[in-house]
Amino acid sequence: MPDRQLRAGHFAVAALAAFMMPMTAGAETIYVTNERDNTISVIDGATLAVTGTIKVGKRPRGILADSKFTRLYICASDDDTVQVLDLATGKIIGELPSGDDPEQFALHPDDRHLYISNEDDNIATVVDVETRSVVAQIEVGVEPEGMAVSPDGAWAVNTSETTNMVHWIDTAQQKLVDNTPVGQRPRHAEFSADGKTLWVSSEIGGTVTVIDVGTRKVIKTIDFAVKGVPADQIQPVGVKLTRDGSLAFAALGPANRVAVIDAKTFEVKDYLLVGRRVWHLAFNGDESRLYITNGVSNDVSVIDVGALEVVKSIPVGRAPWGAVVVP
């Protein structure tokens, strides 16, 4: 596979591409968690520059917004809490009883039930965000990490890093009903927009597993090979899919690449060079841009999705981990 690097001649093209991006990107704001600074960097979508910094709890990692974009939820992992940030004021307005060491979470389509992965306790905690109360705690595998909720809200899934499984939770019963073995140390789970497939990254296994949701069986395991990069440095973490089901993007960790995958054939189309130790990804509203957090180089890479080109690197805080885009 080709390996696109930003050679000197590409900078002028990248600058022009950034200028010509759809105007809808200008209204957006990108929020990035910085693990080592205990902060969130605020990036303006029009200028692609950091315009503010928000102090939050210790070791912030997972971050997401509600469907109305009025609140952000932030996993303050070392404070054992999920913080609630009011987007109108930029202030923390409350905390949720998350359980120990929350790292990743997912919000149900009802905008009320938050499913949280508790790595230290081997459980998934379900919290009612309005009453700020625990609805359920569900035993899962050892070292739970990734969490996702299906578009129809019927399923919540959790990945366990040591058990190497996807755990299927029936949200109507708040009960674990099935397990699917995947590669070693699964880190992230992502449903396709139509809810028919689940994509799971396995960091140590070096693969992304595609699962049929109807049968909960594996239909494809995707391998990666980057020229000049040792296999043990290819460690997939974050995964994002376009809404039309045409492309998937996988962050390959210390390989410093984002893999571009044909989501219908499961073939790897390209590898895009980004910053060092790439963690997670976030689309903007019209999917013209993809924002990438790079935990060692302390920056955010911006990918022009139409051109499949990296067009910008934005310095942020120390050890950026998660990102969310708000229109």
Secondary structure, 3 states (H helix, E strand, C coil): CCEECCCCCHHHHHHHHHHHCCHHHHHCEEEEEECCCCEEEEEECCCCEEEEEEECCCCEEEEEECCCCCEEEEEEHHHCEEEEEECCCCEEEEEECCCCCEEEEEECCCCCEEEEEECCCCEEEEEECCCCEEEEEEECCCCEEEEEECCCCCEEEEEECCCCEEEEEECCCCEEEEEEECCCCEEEEEECCCCCEEEEEECCCCEEEEEECCCCEEEEEEECCCCCCCHHHCCCCCEEECCCCCEEEEECECCCEEEEEECCCCCEEEEEECCCCEEEEEECCCCCEEEEEECCCCEEEEEECCCCEEEEEEECCCCEEEEEEEC
